[in-house]
Amino acid sequence: MQPATSPGSHDRRGAGRADDRVANRADDRAARVRFRRALTLMLMTLVLPGSAQLVAGRRDVGRIAMRVWFATLGTLVLLAAISWVWHGVALELVLNTKLLNLIRFAMMILAVGWAALFIDAWRLGQPLTLFRRQRLTAVGVNGLLCFTVAGALLFGSHLVTVHRDFILANFGNGPSADPSAGRYNVLLLGGDAGAGRTGLRPDSITVASIDADSGRTVLVGLPRNLAKFRFAKESVMAEQFPDGFNCDGCYLNGVSTWAMDNTELFGKSKNPGVEATIEAVEGITDLEISYWAMVNLEGFKDVVDAFGGVELTVRQPIPVGGLGSDVTGYIKPGTRRLNGHDALWFARAREGSDDYSRMARQKCVMQALASQVSPTDLIAHYGELTKAGSAMVQTNLPGSELKNFMQLALKAKDQKISTVSIVPPAINTGDPDLAKIKKMVADGIARAEGEGPKPGKKKAGKAQTINGGSLGTRNEGYQANESDDLASAC
């Protein structure tokens, strides 16, 4: 028999359990409020650094953080607006190595400071007052935000460092050259690196003559098999060959090899082969070379691939391989986007064509890259370009001149490119008329500046003759080798 209970005892126990449930629900509501507050403080730090500290009572820290944030944001907006109007400001920011050094350290400081604010926001959320699951969630959210934001800033700082090191490693630190007769003349050498060769053999030789104000460019192509030419007066090579480079088997692309075999003649020069080639080109064209760049054709493939290819018009099947090796395939005709491998063979293939058709195709590749690559492409693929560019280009262009040449490139992008080539039928490369060569170059530059005589028109019936993948023939002349509008000839 159950013992009798006193009256009212059931009511008291039921009331106690009800009070406990009410208290538990109140505790749950309070914990949820604290949890939401903790998450809100973290999100406030993400959107407006320092705002969490400001509302939580740490006003000094909050004010400092918000002032830094607004100053940083205002500076970025101001620089973006100025850069939109004056591109030179943007170029200064991305090409000045001292400014880049400041930017990378500023990004590292911002990363550390922002991470500290996230940690402080987590502390202000009173994590010890939360339930275990809420506490773990708060830790996870805070860690994700902290590492995402700080990691992005630190990765950005790393990219700035890579960019700065790329400029320092790949561009000279020597004095800048003044324009000659209002133009910068840049010698572009296509280097063919192969087994058993010392350095890069200049296999493609072009002078880009660039108007120092407008950026209007004339490409002067010199064949590698040019013979019996003279060097610039009072140069090292002119002293060695006072009657010109007219020995047996002496061609323009052999000048570099001769110089590399006689480096003692060039004193402390780091690039005697390039220096000797410059002396030859100056003697041939009467142009004063401002700077030079040696392009490794194998690295060229990686650069084209980094941009996602280049669009070219292939007029005939272009063989891959040949001339000492097997032809492994053909680049099919049509206007389409070629990858780095195919673009390289489009530019260098000689099987079934001649050197002069090859020169014409090379100019078409130059024109396509100049017109199709945009600043957006450069930014989007910068990581791949720095890797490819380090292996592709050697140059004496000083880093201090990068801004100037980038501005000229932007100006030249929407302008016509002219070409002058020292090739048949105008010039017999085995026994050239040196005076005629200099006149051809001078006239081509004068036409680009709107001063020279217009070239004679080709006969209409022969305009579409195609040989070696280029419009024209050796006897008629290839259109891309002699044009006041290279795009129309490609």
DAFEN-V623856 format. One record per residue. N is the residue number from 1. D_CENTER is the distance of its C-alpha to the mean C-alpha in Angstrom with 1 decimal. Layout:
BEGIN
n = {N N}
d_center = {D_CENTER D_CENTER}
END
This chain:
BEGIN
n = {1 2 3 4 5 6 7 8 9 10 11 12 13 14 15 16 17 18 19 20 21 22 23 24 25 26 27 28 29 30 31 32 33 34 35 36 37 38 39 40 41 42 43 44 45 46 47 48 49 50 51 52 53 54 55 56 57 58 59 60 61 62 63 64 65 66 67 68 69 70 71 72 73 74 75 76 77 78 79 80 81 82 83 84 85 86 87 88 89 90 91 92 93 94 95 96 97 98 99 100 101 102 103 104 105 106 107 108 109 110 111 112 113 114 115 116 117 118 119 120 121 122 123 124 125 126 127 128 129 130 131 132 133 134 135 136 137 138 139 140 141 142 143 144 145 146 147 148 149 150 151 152 153 154 155 156 157 158 159 160 161 162 163 164 165 166 167 168 169 170 171 172 173 174 175 176 177 178 179 180 181 182 183 184 185 186 187 188 189 190 191 192 193 194 195 196 197 198 199 200 201 202 203 204 205 206 207 208 209 210 211 212 213 214 215 216 217 218 219 220 221 222 223 224 225 226 227 228 229 230 231 232 233 234 235 236 237 238 239 240 241 242 243 244 245 246 247 248 249 250 251 252 253 254 255 256 257 258 259 260 261 262 263 264 265 266 267 268 269 270 271 272 273 274 275 276 277 278 279 280 281 282 283 284 285 286 287 288 289 290 291 292 293 294 295 296 297 298 299 300 301 302 303 304 305 306 307 308 309 310 311 312 313 314 315 316 317 318 319 320 321 322 323 324 325 326 327 328 329 330 331 332 333 334 335 336 337 338 339 340 341 342 343 344 345 346 347 348 349 350 351 352 353 354 355 356 357 358 359 360 361 362 363 364 365 366 367 368 369 370 371 372 373 374 375 376 377 378 379 380 381 382 383 384 385 386 387 388 389 390 391 392 393 394 395 396 397 398 399 400 401 402 403 404 405 406 407 408 409 410 411 412 413 414 415 416 417 418 419 420 421 422 423 424 425 426 427 428 429 430 431 432 433 434 435 436 437 438 439 440 441 442 443 444 445 446 447 448 449 450 451 452 453 454 455 456 457 458 459 460 461 462 463 464 465 466 467 468 469 470 471 472 473 474 475 476 477 478 479 480 481 482 483 484 485 486 487 488 489 490}
d_center = {96.0 93.1 93.8 94.1 91.4 92.0 91.5 88.0 86.2 84.2 83.1 81.9 79.8 78.2 77.4 75.8 73.5 72.6 71.8 69.6 67.7 67.3 66.0 63.6 62.2 61.9 60.0 57.7 57.0 56.4 54.0 52.1 51.9 50.7 48.1 46.8 46.7 44.7 42.1 42.1 41.5 38.4 37.0 37.7 35.7 32.7 33.0 34.3 34.2 37.6 39.6 41.2 42.5 43.7 45.9 47.1 48.5 46.0 45.5 44.3 41.4 40.6 40.6 38.3 35.8 35.9 35.5 32.4 31.0 31.9 30.5 27.2 27.1 28.3 25.7 22.8 24.5 25.2 21.6 20.4 23.1 22.5 18.7 19.8 22.0 20.2 16.4 16.8 17.9 14.8 12.7 15.4 15.2 11.6 11.6 15.3 15.9 19.5 18.8 16.4 19.3 21.7 19.6 19.4 23.2 24.0 22.5 24.5 27.6 27.3 27.0 30.2 32.0 31.3 32.4 35.5 36.3 36.1 38.5 40.8 40.8 41.9 44.7 45.8 46.2 49.1 48.1 51.4 53.4 51.6 52.8 51.2 49.2 48.0 47.2 45.1 43.3 42.6 41.2 38.9 37.6 37.1 35.3 33.0 32.2 31.9 29.6 27.4 26.9 26.8 24.6 22.0 22.0 21.9 19.1 17.1 18.2 17.1 13.5 13.7 15.3 12.6 10.0 12.7 13.8 10.4 10.8 14.4 14.3 12.0 13.1 16.8 19.2 21.5 22.9 21.1 22.6 24.4 24.1 26.7 28.8 26.3 23.3 20.5 20.9 17.9 19.0 16.8 18.4 17.9 19.2 21.5 22.0 25.3 28.2 30.5 28.1 27.4 23.7 21.9 24.1 22.6 23.4 21.5 21.9 20.6 20.6 18.4 20.9 19.3 21.8 21.3 22.4 21.5 18.4 20.6 19.5 21.9 20.9 23.7 24.1 26.4 28.0 28.1 31.8 32.7 35.8 38.3 35.9 36.3 34.1 33.4 36.7 37.5 34.6 35.1 35.0 37.3 39.8 39.7 39.9 41.8 42.7 39.3 37.5 40.3 41.3 41.8 38.5 36.4 33.4 30.2 28.1 30.9 30.5 27.9 30.3 33.2 31.5 30.5 34.2 35.3 33.0 35.9 35.9 32.6 33.6 31.0 28.0 25.3 24.2 27.5 26.4 23.6 26.0 28.7 26.5 25.6 29.3 29.9 27.4 28.8 32.3 31.6 29.8 31.2 27.7 26.8 23.4 21.4 18.5 17.5 14.7 15.8 13.8 15.4 16.2 16.7 13.2 12.1 13.9 11.8 8.5 10.7 12.3 9.4 9.3 13.0 14.0 14.5 17.9 20.1 23.8 25.6 28.9 30.7 30.4 27.9 29.2 27.2 28.7 31.7 32.8 34.1 33.0 34.0 32.4 31.3 30.5 29.4 26.5 28.6 28.9 27.6 24.7 22.5 19.2 18.7 17.0 15.3 18.8 20.4 17.7 18.1 21.8 21.8 20.3 22.5 25.7 28.9 31.6 33.8 32.2 31.8 29.2 29.1 28.4 25.6 24.2 24.5 22.6 19.7 19.6 19.6 16.5 14.7 16.2 15.3 11.5 11.9 14.1 12.9 9.3 9.7 8.5 10.1 8.2 4.8 7.5 9.5 7.6 5.8 8.8 8.8 5.4 6.9 10.1 9.4 7.6 10.7 13.0 11.6 11.3 14.1 14.5 16.9 14.9 16.0 14.0 16.4 15.3 11.6 13.0 15.2 12.8 10.5 13.9 15.0 12.1 13.2 16.7 16.4 14.9 18.4 20.3 21.8 20.5 23.5 24.3 27.0 27.7 30.3 31.8 35.1 37.2 36.5 36.3 38.1 35.5 38.5 40.3 38.1 39.4 37.4 38.6 37.6 34.0 33.6 35.2 32.9 29.8 31.5 32.6 29.3 27.7 30.8 30.6 27.0 28.4 31.4 33.9 34.5 36.6 35.4 35.2 38.1 37.8 38.0 41.0 40.5 41.9 39.3 36.2 35.4 36.2 33.6 33.3 30.8 28.7 28.4 30.6 33.3 34.9 35.1 38.4 37.3 33.8 30.6 29.5 25.7 26.7 28.6 27.6 27.1 25.1 22.9 22.2 26.0 26.4 24.0}
END
